[in-house]
Each structure stands twice: as C-alpha cells, then as structure tokens.
C-alpha cells in the first residue's frame, strides 16, 4: 500500500455500537501497540 492509497482508504467512524469488546481482544491490541514504533523510539508506555 502506498501513501496515496492510505489517504484514499481513510474513513471516520461516527457511530458505535454498545457491543462489548472481549478482554482477550483488548489485551492483544495493547500487546501489538506496544510493539509498534514510537517517536524517536521513546516508548512512552514503558515509562
């Protein structure tokens, strides 16, 4: 995916449901986010 495609596929979520997110899904999302790059490798979540 190139830069142009990123902007073409961008969308805004304007409405949410009341459906609960499973705890294990939240834990997996947090785990993946902690493995993602941060500004200047600052990793503010580890502070």
Number of C-alpha atoms within 10 A of each C-alpha: 5 6 7 8 9 10 9 8 7 7 8 5 5 5 5 6 5 5 6 6 8 8 9 9 10 11 11 11 11 11 11 10 12 14 9 9 10 12 7 6 8 10 13 9 8 6 5
